[in-house]
Amino acid sequence: MPDWYTDLVCWRMAERTTVDRTVPPTADASPTLHETDRSPSPRAERAVADLRRRILSFGLRPGESLSERRLEKLLAVSRSPVRQALTRLAAEGLVRREGRSYRVAPIDVEELEELFAYRILLETAAVRWAAASASAPALDAIDETLQAVDDGSSPEEMLARSARVHLGFARACGNRFVADALAALFPRITRARYLELGSAERVRQAGDEHRLILQRVREHRGDEAAAVMRDHLQRTCRRLVESLEAHAGLRAIVGESLA
């Protein structure tokens, strides 16, 4: 994208700083937590949440077969909730249907790297534009999320908080299509991101990088904010691939792309 085009877009966004860019409350729901899921019964809802958590945390490994009878015992529910859970998670891409049976969807490392390359394009543009046009309330909302750090948070809560920060920058840039595109990516990388949560140091480093990006955006230093975001995402992707390679039992299951 030529510099003059980016400058033009930034200028036009800056001209619209008085536009109300508030997001409806439902838009804050994290794609990681699936807070908007609806099931016919509480029992089915619990089965969906339990099975999702087991897959995301690698309690059920990529490529592992999922028979309904086995899941009935594992989730302590009847056949109907199991089938609803499998159908739901197949739609989310976490399980894959193979004829009349199901299997935990494999992790494609090459796809993960491509998704992060796409994230870099989206998110560096987002923070650059946000530095030129974001409203104070939009940036304050990101700051509030960063301050709500709790070492006792569950992995789901930590992933949701990180997603809210990144989506906050995307929404603050003033282009709803950027935010929509980014939100669509998170369910595809959630499993890999779980591996990052095993290191408290990495979680703290990510928080420091988020705060630095916010500071650069507040100071209207868009190019610097974009550079920090790019380095942040590149490091995250590299660590995720390394974690997948080191994770016990995954090398043979994930596929040849790890070789």
C-alpha positions as CSV (number, residue, x, y, z in Angstrom):
1,M,0.0,0.0,0.0
2,P,1.6,3.3,-1.0
3,D,2.4,5.9,1.7
4,W,0.2,8.5,0.2
5,Y,-2.9,6.2,0.3
6,T,-2.3,5.4,4.0
7,D,-1.8,9.1,4.8
8,L,-5.0,9.9,3.0
9,V,-7.0,7.3,4.9
10,C,-5.5,8.5,8.2
11,W,-6.4,12.1,7.3
12,R,-10.0,11.2,6.5
13,M,-10.3,9.3,9.7
14,A,-8.9,12.2,11.7
15,E,-11.5,14.4,10.2
16,R,-14.2,12.2,11.6
17,T,-13.0,12.2,15.2
18,T,-16.3,13.6,16.4
19,V,-18.2,10.5,15.1
20,D,-19.5,8.3,17.9
21,R,-17.7,5.0,17.5
22,T,-19.1,3.4,20.6
23,V,-19.7,-0.4,20.3
24,P,-22.9,-2.1,21.4
25,P,-22.3,-4.0,24.6
26,T,-22.7,-7.4,22.8
27,A,-19.8,-6.6,20.6
28,D,-17.4,-6.8,23.6
29,A,-18.1,-10.5,23.9
30,S,-14.8,-12.3,23.4
31,P,-14.6,-14.8,20.5
32,T,-12.5,-16.9,22.9
33,L,-15.2,-17.3,25.5
34,H,-18.2,-17.7,23.1
35,E,-20.3,-15.8,25.5
36,T,-23.2,-15.6,23.0
37,D,-23.6,-19.4,22.6
38,R,-27.1,-20.6,23.1
39,S,-28.1,-24.3,23.6
40,P,-31.5,-25.9,24.0
41,S,-30.7,-27.0,27.6
42,P,-28.2,-26.2,30.4
43,R,-26.9,-29.8,30.2
44,A,-26.1,-29.3,26.5
45,E,-24.5,-26.0,27.2
46,R,-22.3,-27.5,29.9
47,A,-21.3,-30.3,27.5
48,V,-20.3,-27.7,24.9
49,A,-18.2,-25.7,27.4
50,D,-16.5,-28.8,28.9
51,L,-15.6,-30.4,25.5
52,R,-14.4,-27.0,24.2
53,R,-12.2,-26.5,27.3
54,R,-10.7,-30.0,27.0
55,I,-9.8,-29.5,23.3
56,L,-8.4,-26.0,23.8
57,S,-6.2,-27.1,26.7
58,F,-5.0,-30.2,24.8
59,G,-6.7,-32.5,27.3
60,L,-8.0,-34.0,24.0
61,R,-5.2,-33.9,21.5
62,P,-5.2,-32.9,17.8
63,G,-6.3,-35.8,15.7
64,E,-7.8,-37.8,18.6
65,S,-10.9,-39.8,17.8
66,L,-14.2,-38.7,19.6
67,S,-16.8,-41.4,19.9
68,E,-20.1,-40.5,21.3
69,R,-20.1,-43.4,23.8
70,R,-16.7,-42.3,25.1
71,L,-17.8,-38.6,25.4
72,E,-21.0,-39.6,27.3
73,K,-18.7,-41.0,30.1
74,L,-16.1,-38.3,29.8
75,L,-18.6,-35.4,30.0
76,A,-21.1,-37.3,32.2
77,V,-24.1,-36.5,30.0
78,S,-26.5,-38.4,27.7
79,R,-26.1,-38.9,23.9
80,S,-28.2,-35.9,22.9
81,P,-26.0,-33.2,24.6
82,V,-22.9,-35.0,23.3
83,R,-24.2,-34.7,19.7
84,Q,-25.1,-31.0,20.2
85,A,-21.6,-30.3,21.5
86,L,-20.0,-32.1,18.6
87,T,-22.2,-30.2,16.1
88,R,-21.4,-26.9,17.7
89,L,-17.6,-27.4,17.9
90,A,-17.6,-28.7,14.4
91,A,-19.0,-25.4,13.3
92,E,-16.3,-23.6,15.3
93,G,-13.6,-25.7,13.6
94,L,-12.4,-27.5,16.8
95,V,-13.7,-30.9,15.7
96,R,-13.9,-32.5,12.3
97,R,-16.6,-34.9,11.1
98,E,-15.4,-37.9,9.3
99,G,-18.3,-39.9,8.0
100,R,-20.4,-40.9,11.0
101,S,-17.6,-40.2,13.5
102,Y,-15.7,-37.1,14.8
103,R,-12.1,-36.3,15.5
104,V,-10.3,-33.4,17.2
105,A,-9.3,-31.1,14.4
106,P,-5.5,-31.1,13.7
107,I,-3.4,-28.0,14.1
108,D,-1.9,-26.7,10.8
109,V,1.3,-24.9,11.7
110,E,1.6,-23.4,8.2
111,E,-1.9,-22.1,8.5
112,L,-1.1,-20.6,12.0
113,E,1.9,-18.7,10.5
114,E,-0.3,-17.4,7.6
115,L,-3.0,-16.3,10.1
116,F,-0.4,-14.3,12.0
117,A,1.0,-12.8,8.9
118,Y,-2.6,-11.6,8.2
119,R,-2.9,-10.3,11.7
120,I,0.2,-8.3,11.3
121,L,-1.2,-6.6,8.2
122,L,-4.5,-5.8,10.0
123,E,-3.2,-4.8,13.4
124,T,-0.3,-2.6,12.4
125,A,-2.7,-0.7,10.1
126,A,-5.2,-0.5,13.0
127,V,-2.9,1.0,15.5
128,R,-1.4,3.4,13.0
129,W,-4.9,4.7,12.1
130,A,-6.0,4.7,15.8
131,A,-3.0,7.0,16.6
132,A,-4.4,9.4,14.0
133,S,-8.1,9.3,14.9
134,A,-9.0,7.3,18.0
135,S,-11.3,8.9,20.6
136,A,-10.2,9.2,24.2
137,P,-13.1,6.9,25.5
138,A,-12.0,4.2,23.1
139,L,-8.4,4.3,24.4
140,D,-9.6,4.5,28.0
141,A,-11.6,1.3,27.5
142,I,-8.4,-0.5,26.4
143,D,-6.6,0.9,29.4
144,E,-9.3,-0.3,31.7
145,T,-8.9,-3.8,30.3
146,L,-5.1,-3.7,30.8
147,Q,-5.5,-2.6,34.4
148,A,-7.9,-5.5,35.2
149,V,-5.1,-7.9,35.5
150,D,-5.6,-10.8,37.9
151,D,-3.0,-13.4,38.4
152,G,-5.7,-15.8,39.5
153,S,-7.6,-15.5,36.2
154,S,-8.4,-18.7,34.4
155,P,-6.8,-19.4,30.9
156,E,-10.2,-18.5,29.3
157,E,-10.3,-15.2,31.1
158,M,-6.7,-14.3,30.2
159,L,-7.3,-15.1,26.5
160,A,-10.5,-13.1,26.6
161,R,-8.7,-10.1,28.1
162,S,-6.0,-10.3,25.5
163,A,-8.6,-10.5,22.7
164,R,-10.4,-7.5,24.1
165,V,-7.2,-5.5,24.0
166,H,-6.4,-6.3,20.4
167,L,-10.0,-5.9,19.3
168,G,-10.1,-2.6,21.2
169,F,-7.3,-1.2,19.0
170,A,-9.0,-2.5,15.9
171,R,-12.3,-0.8,16.8
172,A,-10.5,2.4,17.8
173,C,-9.1,2.7,14.3
174,G,-12.5,3.7,13.0
175,N,-12.9,0.9,10.4
176,R,-15.4,-1.7,11.4
177,F,-14.2,-4.1,8.7
178,V,-10.8,-4.3,10.3
179,A,-12.4,-5.2,13.6
180,D,-14.7,-7.8,12.0
181,A,-11.8,-9.4,10.2
182,L,-9.7,-9.7,13.3
183,A,-12.5,-11.1,15.4
184,A,-13.0,-13.8,12.8
185,L,-9.4,-14.9,13.3
186,F,-9.4,-15.5,17.0
187,P,-11.3,-18.9,17.1
188,R,-8.8,-20.3,14.6
189,I,-5.7,-19.6,16.8
190,T,-7.2,-20.0,20.3
191,R,-5.8,-23.6,20.8
192,A,-2.3,-22.6,20.0
193,R,-2.5,-19.5,22.2
194,Y,-3.3,-21.7,25.2
195,L,0.3,-22.9,25.1
196,E,1.5,-19.3,25.8
197,L,-0.4,-19.2,29.1
198,G,2.0,-21.8,30.7
199,S,4.6,-19.0,31.2
200,A,3.8,-16.2,33.7
201,E,6.8,-14.3,32.3
202,R,5.3,-14.4,28.8
203,V,1.9,-13.2,30.0
204,R,3.6,-10.3,31.8
205,Q,5.7,-9.4,28.7
206,A,2.6,-9.4,26.6
207,G,0.9,-7.0,29.0
208,D,3.9,-4.7,28.9
209,E,3.9,-4.7,25.1
210,H,0.2,-3.9,25.1
211,R,0.7,-1.0,27.4
212,L,3.6,0.3,25.3
213,I,1.4,0.2,22.1
214,L,-1.4,2.1,23.9
215,Q,1.1,4.7,25.0
216,R,2.4,5.2,21.5
217,V,-1.2,5.5,20.2
218,R,-2.1,8.1,22.8
219,E,1.0,10.1,21.8
220,H,-0.1,9.9,18.1
221,R,3.1,8.0,17.2
222,G,1.4,5.7,14.8
223,D,4.5,4.3,13.1
224,E,6.1,3.4,16.4
225,A,2.9,1.8,17.6
226,A,2.8,-0.3,14.5
227,A,6.4,-1.3,14.9
228,V,5.8,-2.5,18.5
229,M,2.6,-4.4,17.4
230,R,4.5,-6.1,14.5
231,D,7.3,-7.2,16.8
232,H,4.8,-8.4,19.4
233,L,2.9,-10.5,17.0
234,Q,6.0,-11.9,15.3
235,R,7.4,-13.0,18.7
236,T,4.1,-14.5,19.7
237,C,3.8,-16.5,16.5
238,R,7.4,-17.7,16.9
239,R,6.9,-18.8,20.5
240,L,3.6,-20.6,19.6
241,V,5.3,-22.7,16.9
242,E,8.2,-23.5,19.3
243,S,5.7,-24.5,22.0
244,L,3.8,-26.7,19.6
245,E,7.1,-28.4,18.7
246,A,8.1,-28.9,22.3
247,H,4.6,-30.0,23.5
248,A,4.7,-33.7,24.5
249,G,3.0,-35.9,22.0
250,L,2.1,-33.2,19.5
251,R,4.9,-33.6,17.0
252,A,3.5,-36.9,15.6
253,I,-0.1,-35.7,15.7
254,V,0.2,-32.1,14.4
255,G,1.8,-33.2,11.1
256,E,4.8,-32.9,8.9
257,S,4.7,-29.1,8.9
258,L,6.5,-29.3,12.3
259,A,9.4,-31.2,10.9
